[in-house]
Every structure is written in structure tokens, then in C-alpha cells.
């Protein structure tokens, strides 16, 4: 949701209207403040831009102030190096729980918006993991 907010704030015209309609809410400042006030949730956002591209100054300010984020220039043509940069960022921002988030990149990418959320808390009704471990796992062949 927060990464969609980053995209929304950079959009205009019909694109912005469609994103607003899909999201149903555009009050991201409130959502971010709620996340920041909850010590069991950490959220991080990042925009990766292809070398040679920049964000408009007012959008850079929105990204920094509202989303506590920034844009980083990367070479999407260097798939291995850029995957490492992004995957290291995701791993750092999920306390090592998500590794190898990005599997492949296309050299034609201009911008990639990434959001990582880390939750460490207690469930009202804890899961009984032994019940889930006994189940068979099947995957689709498609």
C-alpha cells in the first residue's frame, strides 16, 4: 500500500485518478504515522531509478517528508549488481527475513518502487505450527 502511495504522489491526470480509485484512500501520512507509533512494525520505502533519470524536486520532497524515502540511481543493465543492491536493502529492512526478493530485472526498467514491512508482535490467537507442518505442500504445474 505504501509503495502505491509513492507511485500515486508521482502521478497526475487520468493515471492518478485510476490509482486513487484502485486504492480507495490517499491518506498515507496518517497510515505512516500509525506505523511509526507501533513499535512492532517497521516500514521502509525506496525508489530505484535508472541512471540518467531524476525525480522532480517537489516529488523528491514528498518522497522524503511523507514516505521517509529517497531515490537511488542504479544500472538496471547490470542485473546482477542491481539485484544485489535491492536485495541487500530488502534483507536489511526485514531484519534478514526476506532474502533474494528480486529474482530478475529487465534492462529497460526506468523506475522500481520497493516497500518492505517488518512485523514482530504477538498474535491474539497464536498459530499452532505443528498443525501446519503436517500438511502436504502442492504447487500448480502451470
C-alpha positions in Angstrom: 0.0 0.0 0.0 2.8 2.4 0.9 4.6 1.8 -2.4 1.3 2.5 -4.2 1.3 5.8 -2.3 4.7 6.6 -3.6 3.5 5.9 -7.2 0.3 7.9 -6.6 2.1 11.0 -5.5 4.2 10.9 -8.6 1.2 10.5 -11.0 -1.2 13.1 -12.5 -4.2 13.2 -14.7 -6.1 10.0 -15.6 -3.3 7.8 -14.2 -3.7 9.5 -10.8 -7.5 9.1 -10.9 -7.2 5.4 -11.7 -4.7 4.8 -8.9 -6.9 6.7 -6.4 -9.9 4.7 -7.5 -8.0 1.4 -7.1 -6.6 2.3 -3.6 -9.8 3.8 -2.2 -7.7 6.1 0.1 -5.0 8.6 -0.4 -4.3 9.5 3.3 -0.8 8.0 3.5 0.5 10.4 6.1 -1.9 9.1 8.7 -1.0 5.5 7.8 2.7 6.2 8.1 2.3 7.9 11.5 0.3 4.9 12.8 3.0 2.5 11.6 5.7 4.7 13.2 3.9 4.8 16.5 3.7 1.0 16.7 6.9 -0.5 17.9 6.1 -3.9 16.4 6.0 -2.6 12.8 8.8 -1.1 10.7 8.3 0.1 7.2 10.8 1.2 4.6 10.4 2.6 1.1 12.8 3.1 -1.7 12.7 4.2 -5.3 15.4 2.8 -7.7 15.9 4.9 -10.8 17.7 4.0 -13.9 20.9 6.0 -14.3 20.3 9.3 -16.1 16.7 9.7 -14.7 15.8 12.1 -11.8 12.7 12.9 -9.8 11.1 16.3 -9.9 12.2 18.4 -6.9 8.7 18.7 -5.4 8.2 14.9 -5.7 11.6 14.3 -4.1 10.4 16.4 -1.2 7.2 14.5 -0.9 9.1 11.2 -1.0 11.5 12.4 1.7 8.9 14.1 4.0 5.8 11.8 3.8 7.4 8.5 3.0 10.8 8.9 4.7 12.4 7.6 1.5 14.7 8.6 -1.3 15.6 7.6 -4.8 18.8 5.8 -5.7 20.3 5.7 -9.2 21.1 2.2 -10.4 22.2 0.5 -13.6 19.3 -1.9 -14.5 21.5 -3.2 -17.3 23.8 -4.7 -14.7 21.2 -7.1 -13.5 23.5 -9.0 -11.0 24.8 -5.8 -9.4 21.5 -4.1 -9.2 19.7 -7.2 -7.8 22.3 -7.3 -5.1 21.8 -3.7 -4.2 18.0 -4.1 -4.0 18.1 -7.5 -2.2 20.6 -6.2 0.4 18.2 -3.3 1.1 15.2 -5.6 1.5 17.2 -8.0 3.7 18.4 -5.2 5.9 14.9 -3.7 6.3 13.3 -7.1 7.1 15.9 -8.0 9.7 17.3 -10.7 7.4 13.9 -12.5 7.0 13.5 -11.8 3.3 16.4 -12.7 1.1 16.6 -12.7 -2.7 13.4 -10.7 -3.1 14.3 -9.7 -6.7 14.9 -12.6 -8.9 15.3 -10.9 -12.2 15.5 -7.4 -13.7 14.9 -6.1 -17.2 17.4 -3.6 -18.6 14.5 -1.5 -19.8 13.3 -0.7 -16.3 13.2 3.1 -15.7 12.0 3.0 -12.0 11.3 0.4 -9.4 9.4 1.2 -6.2 10.1 -1.2 -3.2 8.4 -1.3 0.2 9.5 -3.6 3.0 7.4 -4.1 6.1 8.8 -5.9 9.2 6.3 -7.1 11.8 7.4 -8.5 15.2 4.5 -9.0 17.5 2.2 -11.4 19.3 -1.0 -12.7 17.7 -4.2 -12.6 19.7 -4.6 -16.3 18.7 -1.2 -17.8 18.2 -0.8 -20.3 15.3 -0.1 -23.9 16.2 2.8 -24.5 13.8 2.8 -28.2 14.3 -0.6 -28.4 12.7 0.7 -26.7 9.6 3.9 -28.7 9.4 1.9 -31.9 9.0 0.2 -30.8 5.8 1.4 -31.8 2.3 2.5 -29.0 0.1 1.4 -29.0 -3.6 2.1 -26.5 -6.3 0.5 -25.7 -9.6 2.1 -27.1 -12.7 1.2 -24.1 -14.8 
